[in-house]
Amino acid sequence: MFLYSLLEVSEQTTEIVKWISVAAVFVLLGVIALICLLHKNQRDGKRLAFAGVCVATSFTLAVIKVSPIQYGGSITLASLVPILVYAYIYGVADGLLVGLIHGLLNFIEDPCILTPATFLLDYLLAFASVGLMGVFGKMARKEKGALPLVLGCISVCALRFVFHLCSGAIFFMEGAVWVDFPAWAVSSAFIYSFIYQCVYIPADCLINVLALVALAKTGALDTLIGLMKKKTKN
């Protein structure tokens, strides 16, 4: 009974939070723009411009998706790659920011709140994990090398997996079973959620890894790094 009342509350609040999320995206972008104006730094302006391009590209790629499991997550066309590259080049803080914006945009595009905790885990923390890629941007990398990118992408996806796993366990412990798994799989909310996330996150991670390796091996990544980090002449 609690689950049904929870879902009723969810339906009532989802639309409200959707518009709050829209406002949050504009506020975040406004704060970045204000910082750039106050500093009057051309490099900050360039960073902001690339942030917009990368988030927009990730969001567009996220629309091209397939959902292998009912009511579940989706396997996208390497939708994390643009913001992963951005985080790799500009660092943890910038990666965290674009990840948050991307998560909010995903919620706005297909809003669904199961519980307040799942909203926090599925849309904010799961995508904010993109910031972790910035750590691997400090690793030594050979020309056309892909190792730091691969390790970074796997780490981000692993952290994202943990957040989605916790979110699913919180919801499924209320008795919500959306997919007919074997009896042993539904004996525990944690096990159920684990299997649920395994259906799509590893595949989505693999696609992103392959795309990053392709960018690195073809030299496209080095070109992007040169373009995005090149100092602008006054």
C-alpha positions in Angstrom: 0.0 0.0 0.0 2.9 2.3 0.8 4.2 1.8 -2.7 1.0 2.9 -4.3 0.8 6.0 -2.2 4.4 6.7 -3.0 3.7 6.5 -6.7 0.8 8.8 -6.4 3.0 11.4 -4.7 5.6 10.8 -7.3 3.2 11.6 -10.2 2.1 14.8 -8.4 5.6 16.1 -7.7 7.4 15.1 -10.9 6.0 18.0 -12.9 6.9 20.5 -10.2 10.5 19.1 -10.0 10.7 19.2 -13.8 10.3 22.9 -13.9 12.6 23.4 -10.9 15.2 21.4 -12.9 14.7 23.7 -15.9 15.3 26.7 -13.6 18.3 25.0 -12.1 19.9 24.5 -15.5 19.5 28.1 -16.4 20.8 29.2 -12.9 23.9 27.0 -13.3 24.6 28.4 -16.8 24.0 31.9 -15.5 26.5 31.5 -12.7 29.1 30.2 -15.1 28.5 33.1 -17.5 28.6 35.6 -14.6 32.0 34.3 -13.4 33.3 34.6 -17.0 32.1 38.2 -17.2 33.5 39.2 -13.9 36.9 37.6 -14.7 36.8 38.9 -18.2 38.9 35.9 -19.1 38.8 34.7 -22.7 39.8 31.3 -21.6 36.8 31.1 -19.3 34.5 32.2 -22.1 36.0 29.5 -24.3 35.5 26.9 -21.6 31.9 27.9 -21.3 31.3 27.7 -25.0 32.7 24.2 -25.1 30.7 23.2 -22.1 27.5 24.2 -24.0 28.6 22.3 -27.1 29.5 19.1 -25.2 26.3 19.1 -23.1 24.2 19.7 -26.2 26.0 16.9 -28.1 25.6 14.5 -25.2 21.9 15.3 -24.8 21.4 14.8 -28.6 23.2 11.4 -28.5 21.1 10.4 -25.4 18.0 10.7 -27.5 19.2 7.9 -29.8 18.7 5.0 -27.5 17.3 1.5 -27.0 15.7 0.3 -23.8 16.4 -3.5 -23.4 14.4 -3.7 -20.2 10.9 -2.4 -19.4 10.8 0.8 -17.4 14.6 0.6 -17.2 17.6 2.6 -18.3 18.7 2.9 -21.8 21.7 2.0 -24.0 22.6 5.2 -25.9 24.8 6.1 -28.8 27.9 7.0 -26.7 26.0 9.9 -25.1 28.6 10.3 -22.3 31.6 10.7 -24.6 31.3 14.5 -25.2 31.0 15.4 -21.5 33.6 12.8 -20.6 36.1 14.4 -23.0 35.2 17.8 -21.5 35.9 16.5 -18.0 39.1 14.9 -19.1 40.4 18.1 -20.6 39.1 20.7 -18.0 39.1 18.7 -14.8 36.9 17.4 -11.9 35.0 20.6 -11.1 34.0 21.4 -14.7 33.2 17.7 -15.3 31.0 17.7 -12.2 29.1 20.7 -13.4 28.4 19.5 -17.0 27.5 16.1 -15.5 24.9 17.7 -13.3 23.5 19.8 -16.2 23.3 16.7 -18.4 21.5 14.8 -15.6 18.9 17.5 -15.2 18.4 17.7 -18.9 17.8 14.0 -19.0 15.2 14.4 -16.3 13.5 17.2 -18.1 13.4 15.2 -21.3 11.8 12.1 -19.6 10.8 13.1 -16.1 10.1 10.4 -13.6 10.5 10.5 -9.8 10.1 7.3 -7.8 11.2 8.7 -4.5 13.2 11.8 -3.5 16.2 9.5 -2.9 16.0 7.9 -6.4 15.8 11.4 -8.0 19.0 12.4 -6.2 20.8 9.1 -7.1 19.5 8.6 -10.6 19.7 12.1 -12.1 22.1 14.1 -10.0 24.8 11.9 -8.4 24.8 9.3 -11.2 25.6 11.9 -13.9 27.8 14.1 -11.6 30.1 11.1 -11.5 31.4 12.3 -14.9 33.6 14.7 -12.9 35.7 11.7 -11.9 37.0 11.6 -15.4 39.0 14.8 -14.6 41.2 12.8 -12.3 42.4 10.7 -15.2 43.1 13.7 -17.3 46.1 14.2 -15.1 47.6 10.9 -16.0 50.5 10.7 -18.4 49.3 9.7 -21.8 51.2 8.9 -25.0 50.1 10.4 -28.3 47.0 8.6 -29.5 47.0 6.7 -26.2 43.7 5.5 -24.8 44.5 4.0 -21.4 43.6 7.0 -19.2 40.4 7.5 -21.2 39.4 3.8 -20.8 40.2 3.7 -17.1 38.3 7.0 -16.6 35.2 5.9 -18.5 35.1 2.6 -16.6 35.5 4.3 -13.3 32.7 6.8 -14.1 30.4 4.0 -15.2 31.2 1.9 -12.2 30.3 4.9 -9.9 27.2 5.5 -11.9 26.3 1.8 -11.5 26.6 2.1 -7.7 24.3 5.1 -7.6 21.7 3.4 -9.8 22.1 0.2 -7.8 21.3 2.0 -4.6 18.4 3.8 -6.2 16.9 0.6 -7.5 17.3 -1.2 -4.2 15.5 1.6 -2.4 12.6 1.4 -4.7 12.4 -2.4 -5.2 12.4 -3.0 -1.4 8.9 -1.6 -1.5 7.8 -4.6 -3.5 7.9 -3.1 -7.0 8.8 -5.9 -9.5 8.7 -4.6 -13.0 10.5 -7.5 -14.8 9.9 -11.2 -14.4 13.2 -12.5 -13.1 13.8 -16.0 -11.6 12.6 -16.5 -8.0 16.1 -16.2 -6.6 16.6 -12.9 -8.3 13.6 -11.3 -6.6 14.3 -12.6 -3.2 16.4 -9.5 -2.4 15.9 -5.9 -3.6 19.7 -5.5 -3.8 20.1 -8.6 -6.0 17.1 -7.6 -8.2 18.5 -4.1 -8.6 22.0 -5.5 -9.4 20.6 -7.7 -12.2 18.5 -4.8 -13.4 21.4 -2.4 -13.8 23.6 -5.1 -15.4 21.1 -5.3 -18.3 22.1 -1.9 -19.7 24.9 -0.1 -17.9 27.8 -2.4 -18.9 26.7 -2.3 -22.6 26.3 1.5 -22.5 29.8 1.7 -20.9 31.3 -0.5 -23.6 29.9 1.7 -26.3 31.4 4.8 -24.6 34.8 3.1 -24.2 34.9 2.0 -27.8 34.0 5.6 -29.0 36.8 7.1 -26.7 39.3 4.6 -28.0 38.4 5.4 -31.6 38.8 9.2 -30.9 42.2 8.5 -29.3 43.6 6.2 -31.9 42.5 8.3 -34.9 44.1 11.4 -33.3 40.8 13.2 -33.1 41.1 13.5 -29.3 44.5 15.2 -29.6 43.0 17.6 -32.1 40.2 18.4 -29.6 42.6 18.8 -26.7 44.7 21.2 -28.8 41.6 23.2 -29.8 40.0 23.3 -26.4 43.2 24.2 -24.5 44.8 26.5 -27.0 45.3 30.0 -25.6 43.3 32.7 -27.3 45.3 35.7 -28.5 44.3 39.0 -27.2 
